[in-house]
Amino acid sequence: MKDYYAVLGIDSDAALSALKSAYRKKASEFHPDRNASPDAPARFREVQEAYDLLSDTVKRQEYDENRRRSLLENPLESAEQIWTTYINKVLQ
């Protein structure tokens, strides 16, 4: 399960305005026309996917519930993903 909050660099309790702001910043950063990096198109699509899901209230609630269950049902995999995301953010 992808951590869409980490993709956008926001907390899970972020307001819609913070979500939009983070989306604009990340989309601008990874837009293929502005970023020549080979992984920019994939990162741009990931940012778009995260925004599409989190900006829809119903989808966001379902995602949050699924995310909460994942932490309880598969803690080792969830912990590994959380630490990987954290380390990647620290190293950026």
Backbone as XML, in Angstrom:
<?xml version="1.0"?>
<chain id="A" units="angstrom">
  <residue number="1" name="MET">
    <atom name="N" x="0.841" y="-1.178" z="0.000"/>
    <atom name="CA" x="0.000" y="0.000" z="0.000"/>
    <atom name="C" x="0.890" y="1.248" z="0.000"/>
  </residue>
  <residue number="2" name="LYS">
    <atom name="N" x="0.642" y="2.126" z="-0.921"/>
    <atom name="CA" x="1.417" y="3.367" z="-0.994"/>
    <atom name="C" x="0.966" y="4.325" z="0.101"/>
  </residue>
  <residue number="3" name="ASP">
    <atom name="N" x="1.903" y="5.076" z="0.614"/>
    <atom name="CA" x="1.582" y="6.107" z="1.590"/>
    <atom name="C" x="1.457" y="7.429" z="0.838"/>
  </residue>
  <residue number="4" name="TYR">
    <atom name="N" x="0.232" y="7.740" z="0.445"/>
    <atom name="CA" x="-0.004" y="8.943" z="-0.356"/>
    <atom name="C" x="0.289" y="10.224" z="0.424"/>
  </residue>
  <residue number="5" name="TYR">
    <atom name="N" x="0.159" y="10.174" z="1.728"/>
    <atom name="CA" x="0.500" y="11.353" z="2.525"/>
    <atom name="C" x="1.999" y="11.637" z="2.415"/>
  </residue>
  <residue number="6" name="ALA">
    <atom name="N" x="2.796" y="10.594" z="2.459"/>
    <atom name="CA" x="4.253" y="10.758" z="2.334"/>
    <atom name="C" x="4.618" y="11.226" z="0.926"/>
  </residue>
  <residue number="7" name="VAL">
    <atom name="N" x="3.899" y="10.754" z="-0.076"/>
    <atom name="CA" x="4.162" y="11.171" z="-1.457"/>
    <atom name="C" x="4.028" y="12.687" z="-1.577"/>
  </residue>
  <residue number="8" name="LEU">
    <atom name="N" x="3.021" y="13.235" z="-0.914"/>
    <atom name="CA" x="2.803" y="14.683" z="-0.960"/>
    <atom name="C" x="3.542" y="15.434" z="0.140"/>
  </residue>
  <residue number="9" name="GLY">
    <atom name="N" x="4.099" y="14.699" z="1.092"/>
    <atom name="CA" x="4.849" y="15.338" z="2.167"/>
    <atom name="C" x="3.977" y="16.060" z="3.172"/>
  </residue>
  <residue number="10" name="ILE">
    <atom name="N" x="2.792" y="15.496" z="3.464"/>
    <atom name="CA" x="1.871" y="16.117" z="4.419"/>
    <atom name="C" x="1.496" y="15.112" z="5.504"/>
  </residue>
  <residue number="11" name="ASP">
    <atom name="N" x="0.926" y="15.627" z="6.583"/>
    <atom name="CA" x="0.423" y="14.774" z="7.654"/>
    <atom name="C" x="-0.949" y="14.226" z="7.280"/>
  </residue>
  <residue number="12" name="SER">
    <atom name="N" x="-1.333" y="13.141" z="7.911"/>
    <atom name="CA" x="-2.610" y="12.510" z="7.581"/>
    <atom name="C" x="-3.816" y="13.339" z="8.018"/>
  </residue>
  <residue number="13" name="ASP">
    <atom name="N" x="-3.616" y="14.309" z="8.871"/>
    <atom name="CA" x="-4.724" y="15.167" z="9.288"/>
    <atom name="C" x="-4.695" y="16.540" z="8.589"/>
  </residue>
  <residue number="14" name="ALA">
    <atom name="N" x="-3.963" y="16.633" z="7.507"/>
    <atom name="CA" x="-3.836" y="17.907" z="6.783"/>
    <atom name="C" x="-5.173" y="18.338" z="6.180"/>
  </residue>
  <residue number="15" name="ALA">
    <atom name="N" x="-5.397" y="19.623" z="6.208"/>
    <atom name="CA" x="-6.618" y="20.188" z="5.633"/>
    <atom name="C" x="-6.524" y="20.182" z="4.106"/>
  </residue>
  <residue number="16" name="LEU">
    <atom name="N" x="-7.658" y="20.378" z="3.460"/>
    <atom name="CA" x="-7.713" y="20.379" z="2.003"/>
    <atom name="C" x="-6.816" y="21.464" z="1.407"/>
  </residue>
  <residue number="17" name="SER">
    <atom name="N" x="-6.733" y="22.607" z="2.068"/>
    <atom name="CA" x="-5.881" y="23.692" z="1.568"/>
    <atom name="C" x="-4.404" y="23.289" z="1.595"/>
  </residue>
  <residue number="18" name="ALA">
    <atom name="N" x="-3.989" y="22.590" z="2.650"/>
    <atom name="CA" x="-2.608" y="22.112" z="2.739"/>
    <atom name="C" x="-2.348" y="21.033" z="1.697"/>
  </residue>
  <residue number="19" name="LEU">
    <atom name="N" x="-3.345" y="20.211" z="1.447"/>
    <atom name="CA" x="-3.253" y="19.169" z="0.428"/>
    <atom name="C" x="-3.043" y="19.789" z="-0.958"/>
  </residue>
  <residue number="20" name="LYS">
    <atom name="N" x="-3.834" y="20.794" z="-1.272"/>
    <atom name="CA" x="-3.711" y="21.473" z="-2.569"/>
    <atom name="C" x="-2.345" y="22.143" z="-2.718"/>
  </residue>
  <residue number="21" name="SER">
    <atom name="N" x="-1.908" y="22.795" z="-1.666"/>
    <atom name="CA" x="-0.616" y="23.473" z="-1.702"/>
    <atom name="C" x="0.530" y="22.479" z="-1.909"/>
  </residue>
  <residue number="22" name="ALA">
    <atom name="N" x="0.493" y="21.372" z="-1.182"/>
    <atom name="CA" x="1.535" y="20.345" z="-1.317"/>
    <atom name="C" x="1.499" y="19.735" z="-2.716"/>
  </residue>
  <residue number="23" name="TYR">
    <atom name="N" x="0.295" y="19.528" z="-3.242"/>
    <atom name="CA" x="0.163" y="18.972" z="-4.590"/>
    <atom name="C" x="0.796" y="19.906" z="-5.623"/>
  </residue>
  <residue number="24" name="ARG">
    <atom name="N" x="0.462" y="21.174" z="-5.550"/>
    <atom name="CA" x="1.018" y="22.132" z="-6.516"/>
    <atom name="C" x="2.549" y="22.162" z="-6.467"/>
  </residue>
  <residue number="25" name="LYS">
    <atom name="N" x="3.078" y="22.144" z="-5.260"/>
    <atom name="CA" x="4.532" y="22.181" z="-5.085"/>
    <atom name="C" x="5.188" y="20.930" z="-5.677"/>
  </residue>
  <residue number="26" name="LYS">
    <atom name="N" x="4.663" y="19.753" z="-5.331"/>
    <atom name="CA" x="5.243" y="18.494" z="-5.815"/>
    <atom name="C" x="5.028" y="18.323" z="-7.320"/>
  </residue>
  <residue number="27" name="ALA">
    <atom name="N" x="3.865" y="18.702" z="-7.813"/>
    <atom name="CA" x="3.594" y="18.576" z="-9.248"/>
    <atom name="C" x="4.532" y="19.473" z="-10.046"/>
  </residue>
  <residue number="28" name="SER">
    <atom name="N" x="4.785" y="20.666" z="-9.544"/>
    <atom name="CA" x="5.714" y="21.574" z="-10.203"/>
    <atom name="C" x="7.136" y="21.022" z="-10.158"/>
  </residue>
  <residue number="29" name="GLU">
    <atom name="N" x="7.489" y="20.430" z="-9.035"/>
    <atom name="CA" x="8.835" y="19.880" z="-8.861"/>
    <atom name="C" x="9.102" y="18.708" z="-9.810"/>
  </residue>
  <residue number="30" name="PHE">
    <atom name="N" x="8.099" y="17.849" z="-10.017"/>
    <atom name="CA" x="8.315" y="16.638" z="-10.806"/>
    <atom name="C" x="7.710" y="16.690" z="-12.206"/>
  </residue>
  <residue number="31" name="HIS">
    <atom name="N" x="7.192" y="17.837" z="-12.616"/>
    <atom name="CA" x="6.609" y="17.925" z="-13.962"/>
    <atom name="C" x="7.692" y="17.628" z="-14.996"/>
  </residue>
  <residue number="32" name="PRO">
    <atom name="N" x="7.417" y="16.705" z="-15.909"/>
    <atom name="CA" x="8.437" y="16.307" z="-16.904"/>
    <atom name="C" x="8.980" y="17.454" z="-17.751"/>
  </residue>
  <residue number="33" name="ASP">
    <atom name="N" x="8.204" y="18.497" z="-17.940"/>
    <atom name="CA" x="8.692" y="19.643" z="-18.708"/>
    <atom name="C" x="9.723" y="20.469" z="-17.927"/>
  </residue>
  <residue number="34" name="ARG">
    <atom name="N" x="9.695" y="20.360" z="-16.610"/>
    <atom name="CA" x="10.604" y="21.140" z="-15.768"/>
    <atom name="C" x="11.726" y="20.308" z="-15.157"/>
  </residue>
  <residue number="35" name="ASN">
    <atom name="N" x="11.536" y="18.994" z="-15.107"/>
    <atom name="CA" x="12.493" y="18.128" z="-14.450"/>
    <atom name="C" x="12.977" y="17.087" z="-15.451"/>
  </residue>
  <residue number="36" name="ALA">
    <atom name="N" x="14.249" y="17.085" z="-15.757"/>
    <atom name="CA" x="14.812" y="16.180" z="-16.764"/>
    <atom name="C" x="15.185" y="14.812" z="-16.194"/>
  </residue>
  <residue number="37" name="SER">
    <atom name="N" x="14.983" y="14.622" z="-14.922"/>
    <atom name="CA" x="15.310" y="13.343" z="-14.284"/>
    <atom name="C" x="14.511" y="12.204" z="-14.926"/>
  </residue>
  <residue number="38" name="PRO">
    <atom name="N" x="15.121" y="11.040" z="-15.100"/>
    <atom name="CA" x="14.415" y="9.917" z="-15.724"/>
    <atom name="C" x="13.219" y="9.415" z="-14.913"/>
  </residue>
  <residue number="39" name="ASP">
    <atom name="N" x="13.234" y="9.637" z="-13.595"/>
    <atom name="CA" x="12.103" y="9.174" z="-12.794"/>
    <atom name="C" x="11.034" y="10.252" z="-12.583"/>
  </residue>
  <residue number="40" name="ALA">
    <atom name="N" x="11.204" y="11.428" z="-13.161"/>
    <atom name="CA" x="10.258" y="12.533" z="-12.990"/>
    <atom name="C" x="8.847" y="12.183" z="-13.477"/>
  </residue>
  <residue number="41" name="PRO">
    <atom name="N" x="8.666" y="11.582" z="-14.661"/>
    <atom name="CA" x="7.296" y="11.261" z="-15.089"/>
    <atom name="C" x="6.578" y="10.309" z="-14.132"/>
  </residue>
  <residue number="42" name="ALA">
    <atom name="N" x="7.286" y="9.306" z="-13.635"/>
    <atom name="CA" x="6.680" y="8.354" z="-12.702"/>
    <atom name="C" x="6.326" y="9.043" z="-11.385"/>
  </residue>
  <residue number="43" name="ARG">
    <atom name="N" x="7.221" y="9.888" z="-10.895"/>
    <atom name="CA" x="6.948" y="10.619" z="-9.647"/>
    <atom name="C" x="5.788" y="11.598" z="-9.833"/>
  </residue>
  <residue number="44" name="PHE">
    <atom name="N" x="5.720" y="12.230" z="-11.010"/>
    <atom name="CA" x="4.625" y="13.150" z="-11.307"/>
    <atom name="C" x="3.290" y="12.398" z="-11.283"/>
  </residue>
  <residue number="45" name="ARG">
    <atom name="N" x="3.240" y="11.215" z="-11.906"/>
    <atom name="CA" x="2.011" y="10.413" z="-11.912"/>
    <atom name="C" x="1.637" y="9.978" z="-10.495"/>
  </residue>
  <residue number="46" name="GLU">
    <atom name="N" x="2.633" y="9.653" z="-9.702"/>
    <atom name="CA" x="2.388" y="9.247" z="-8.316"/>
    <atom name="C" x="1.794" y="10.409" z="-7.508"/>
  </residue>
  <residue number="47" name="VAL">
    <atom name="N" x="2.306" y="11.606" z="-7.723"/>
    <atom name="CA" x="1.785" y="12.795" z="-7.047"/>
    <atom name="C" x="0.344" y="13.051" z="-7.483"/>
  </residue>
  <residue number="48" name="GLN">
    <atom name="N" x="0.075" y="12.911" z="-8.779"/>
    <atom name="CA" x="-1.279" y="13.102" z="-9.291"/>
    <atom name="C" x="-2.241" y="12.070" z="-8.699"/>
  </residue>
  <residue number="49" name="GLU">
    <atom name="N" x="-1.794" y="10.829" z="-8.641"/>
    <atom name="CA" x="-2.606" y="9.748" z="-8.076"/>
    <atom name="C" x="-2.920" y="10.025" z="-6.601"/>
  </residue>
  <residue number="50" name="ALA">
    <atom name="N" x="-1.934" y="10.474" z="-5.862"/>
    <atom name="CA" x="-2.125" y="10.793" z="-4.444"/>
    <atom name="C" x="-3.136" y="11.919" z="-4.276"/>
  </residue>
  <residue number="51" name="TYR">
    <atom name="N" x="-3.012" y="12.951" z="-5.077"/>
    <atom name="CA" x="-3.942" y="14.077" z="-4.971"/>
    <atom name="C" x="-5.358" y="13.665" z="-5.356"/>
  </residue>
  <residue number="52" name="ASP">
    <atom name="N" x="-5.494" y="12.901" z="-6.424"/>
    <atom name="CA" x="-6.823" y="12.458" z="-6.855"/>
    <atom name="C" x="-7.532" y="11.687" z="-5.747"/>
  </residue>
  <residue number="53" name="LEU">
    <atom name="N" x="-6.807" y="10.820" z="-5.069"/>
    <atom name="CA" x="-7.420" y="10.022" z="-4.014"/>
    <atom name="C" x="-7.703" y="10.859" z="-2.769"/>
  </residue>
  <residue number="54" name="LEU">
    <atom name="N" x="-6.731" y="11.631" z="-2.325"/>
    <atom name="CA" x="-6.884" y="12.358" z="-1.068"/>
    <atom name="C" x="-7.804" y="13.574" z="-1.165"/>
  </residue>
  <residue number="55" name="SER">
    <atom name="N" x="-8.004" y="14.107" z="-2.342"/>
    <atom name="CA" x="-8.891" y="15.270" z="-2.477"/>
    <atom name="C" x="-10.363" y="14.868" z="-2.508"/>
  </residue>
  <residue number="56" name="ASP">
    <atom name="N" x="-10.649" y="13.594" z="-2.747"/>
    <atom name="CA" x="-12.016" y="13.080" z="-2.717"/>
    <atom name="C" x="-12.308" y="12.612" z="-1.291"/>
  </residue>
  <residue number="57" name="THR">
    <atom name="N" x="-13.282" y="13.241" z="-0.633"/>
    <atom name="CA" x="-13.554" y="12.973" z="0.775"/>
    <atom name="C" x="-13.873" y="11.502" z="1.046"/>
  </residue>
  <residue number="58" name="VAL">
    <atom name="N" x="-14.714" y="10.902" z="0.238"/>
    <atom name="CA" x="-15.111" y="9.504" z="0.445"/>
    <atom name="C" x="-13.919" y="8.571" z="0.238"/>
  </residue>
  <residue number="59" name="LYS">
    <atom name="N" x="-13.181" y="8.785" z="-0.849"/>
    <atom name="CA" x="-12.015" y="7.944" z="-1.117"/>
    <atom name="C" x="-10.968" y="8.108" z="-0.025"/>
  </residue>
  <residue number="60" name="ARG">
    <atom name="N" x="-10.822" y="9.324" z="0.471"/>
    <atom name="CA" x="-9.838" y="9.575" z="1.529"/>
    <atom name="C" x="-10.211" y="8.835" z="2.811"/>
  </residue>
  <residue number="61" name="GLN">
    <atom name="N" x="-11.496" y="8.843" z="3.167"/>
    <atom name="CA" x="-11.938" y="8.123" z="4.362"/>
    <atom name="C" x="-11.699" y="6.624" z="4.218"/>
  </residue>
  <residue number="62" name="GLU">
    <atom name="N" x="-12.002" y="6.081" z="3.038"/>
    <atom name="CA" x="-11.766" y="4.656" z="2.793"/>
    <atom name="C" x="-10.272" y="4.335" z="2.853"/>
  </residue>
  <residue number="63" name="TYR">
    <atom name="N" x="-9.460" y="5.194" z="2.270"/>
    <atom name="CA" x="-8.014" y="5.001" z="2.281"/>
    <atom name="C" x="-7.482" y="5.044" z="3.720"/>
  </residue>
  <residue number="64" name="ASP">
    <atom name="N" x="-7.945" y="6.017" z="4.496"/>
    <atom name="CA" x="-7.494" y="6.141" z="5.884"/>
    <atom name="C" x="-7.878" y="4.904" z="6.700"/>
  </residue>
  <residue number="65" name="GLU">
    <atom name="N" x="-9.079" y="4.393" z="6.477"/>
    <atom name="CA" x="-9.520" y="3.196" z="7.191"/>
    <atom name="C" x="-8.670" y="1.991" z="6.785"/>
  </residue>
  <residue number="66" name="ASN">
    <atom name="N" x="-8.413" y="1.854" z="5.507"/>
    <atom name="CA" x="-7.580" y="0.756" z="5.011"/>
    <atom name="C" x="-6.153" y="0.889" z="5.538"/>
  </residue>
  <residue number="67" name="ARG">
    <atom name="N" x="-5.674" y="2.095" z="5.601"/>
    <atom name="CA" x="-4.330" y="2.373" z="6.114"/>
    <atom name="C" x="-4.227" y="2.002" z="7.588"/>
  </residue>
  <residue number="68" name="ARG">
    <atom name="N" x="-5.263" y="2.344" z="8.336"/>
    <atom name="CA" x="-5.297" y="2.014" z="9.760"/>
    <atom name="C" x="-5.312" y="0.495" z="9.954"/>
  </residue>
  <residue number="69" name="ARG">
    <atom name="N" x="-6.119" y="-0.203" z="9.174"/>
    <atom name="CA" x="-6.192" y="-1.663" z="9.265"/>
    <atom name="C" x="-4.869" y="-2.309" z="8.885"/>
  </residue>
  <residue number="70" name="SER">
    <atom name="N" x="-4.191" y="-1.760" z="7.903"/>
    <atom name="CA" x="-2.915" y="-2.320" z="7.467"/>
    <atom name="C" x="-1.885" y="-2.282" z="8.584"/>
  </residue>
  <residue number="71" name="LEU">
    <atom name="N" x="-1.912" y="-1.220" z="9.352"/>
    <atom name="CA" x="-0.981" y="-1.121" z="10.474"/>
    <atom name="C" x="-1.261" y="-2.195" z="11.520"/>
  </residue>
  <residue number="72" name="LEU">
    <atom name="N" x="-2.536" y="-2.570" z="11.662"/>
    <atom name="CA" x="-2.893" y="-3.569" z="12.653"/>
    <atom name="C" x="-2.741" y="-4.992" z="12.134"/>
  </residue>
  <residue number="73" name="GLU">
    <atom name="N" x="-3.065" y="-5.200" z="10.867"/>
    <atom name="CA" x="-3.084" y="-6.547" z="10.324"/>
    <atom name="C" x="-1.738" y="-7.011" z="9.800"/>
  </residue>
  <residue number="74" name="ASN">
    <atom name="N" x="-0.895" y="-6.103" z="9.355"/>
    <atom name="CA" x="0.408" y="-6.482" z="8.822"/>
    <atom name="C" x="1.461" y="-5.502" z="9.342"/>
  </residue>
  <residue number="75" name="PRO">
    <atom name="N" x="1.736" y="-5.551" z="10.632"/>
    <atom name="CA" x="2.596" y="-4.527" z="11.228"/>
    <atom name="C" x="4.036" y="-4.533" z="10.724"/>
  </residue>
  <residue number="76" name="LEU">
    <atom name="N" x="4.580" y="-5.701" z="10.420"/>
    <atom name="CA" x="5.969" y="-5.748" z="9.975"/>
    <atom name="C" x="6.133" y="-5.056" z="8.619"/>
  </residue>
  <residue number="77" name="GLU">
    <atom name="N" x="5.265" y="-5.382" z="7.676"/>
    <atom name="CA" x="5.330" y="-4.749" z="6.351"/>
    <atom name="C" x="5.058" y="-3.253" z="6.454"/>
  </residue>
  <residue number="78" name="SER">
    <atom name="N" x="4.084" y="-2.875" z="7.274"/>
    <atom name="CA" x="3.756" y="-1.459" z="7.446"/>
    <atom name="C" x="4.916" y="-0.697" z="8.070"/>
  </residue>
  <residue number="79" name="ALA">
    <atom name="N" x="5.536" y="-1.285" z="9.083"/>
    <atom name="CA" x="6.674" y="-0.632" z="9.733"/>
    <atom name="C" x="7.834" y="-0.462" z="8.763"/>
  </residue>
  <residue number="80" name="GLU">
    <atom name="N" x="8.076" y="-1.499" z="7.949"/>
    <atom name="CA" x="9.155" y="-1.419" z="6.960"/>
    <atom name="C" x="8.894" y="-0.297" z="5.958"/>
  </residue>
  <residue number="81" name="GLN">
    <atom name="N" x="7.654" y="-0.189" z="5.511"/>
    <atom name="CA" x="7.306" y="0.852" z="4.537"/>
    <atom name="C" x="7.419" y="2.246" z="5.168"/>
  </residue>
  <residue number="82" name="ILE">
    <atom name="N" x="6.977" y="2.378" z="6.393"/>
    <atom name="CA" x="7.057" y="3.666" z="7.083"/>
    <atom name="C" x="8.514" y="4.097" z="7.242"/>
  </residue>
  <residue number="83" name="TRP">
    <atom name="N" x="9.380" y="3.182" z="7.667"/>
    <atom name="CA" x="10.789" y="3.508" z="7.850"/>
    <atom name="C" x="11.473" y="3.817" z="6.524"/>
  </residue>
  <residue number="84" name="THR">
    <atom name="N" x="11.122" y="3.072" z="5.480"/>
    <atom name="CA" x="11.702" y="3.337" z="4.162"/>
    <atom name="C" x="11.327" y="4.737" z="3.699"/>
  </residue>
  <residue number="85" name="THR">
    <atom name="N" x="10.056" y="5.084" z="3.853"/>
    <atom name="CA" x="9.588" y="6.416" z="3.471"/>
    <atom name="C" x="10.301" y="7.484" z="4.293"/>
  </residue>
  <residue number="86" name="TYR">
    <atom name="N" x="10.427" y="7.253" z="5.587"/>
    <atom name="CA" x="11.088" y="8.212" z="6.471"/>
    <atom name="C" x="12.550" y="8.416" z="6.072"/>
  </residue>
  <residue number="87" name="ILE">
    <atom name="N" x="13.252" y="7.324" z="5.872"/>
    <atom name="CA" x="14.673" y="7.406" z="5.498"/>
    <atom name="C" x="14.835" y="8.124" z="4.163"/>
  </residue>
  <residue number="88" name="ASN">
    <atom name="N" x="13.966" y="7.823" z="3.209"/>
    <atom name="CA" x="14.043" y="8.494" z="1.905"/>
    <atom name="C" x="13.811" y="9.990" z="2.036"/>
  </residue>
  <residue number="89" name="LYS">
    <atom name="N" x="12.881" y="10.401" z="2.898"/>
    <atom name="CA" x="12.617" y="11.821" z="3.103"/>
    <atom name="C" x="13.806" y="12.500" z="3.781"/>
  </residue>
  <residue number="90" name="VAL">
    <atom name="N" x="14.438" y="11.810" z="4.729"/>
    <atom name="CA" x="15.585" y="12.371" z="5.441"/>
    <atom name="C" x="16.770" y="12.545" z="4.487"/>
  </residue>
  <residue number="91" name="LEU">
    <atom name="N" x="16.947" y="11.596" z="3.576"/>
    <atom name="CA" x="18.092" y="11.633" z="2.671"/>
    <atom name="C" x="17.902" y="12.579" z="1.489"/>
  </residue>
  <residue number="92" name="GLN">
    <atom name="N" x="16.711" y="13.102" z="1.289"/>
    <atom name="CA" x="16.489" y="14.004" z="0.139"/>
    <atom name="C" x="17.162" y="15.315" z="0.317"/>
  </residue>
</chain>
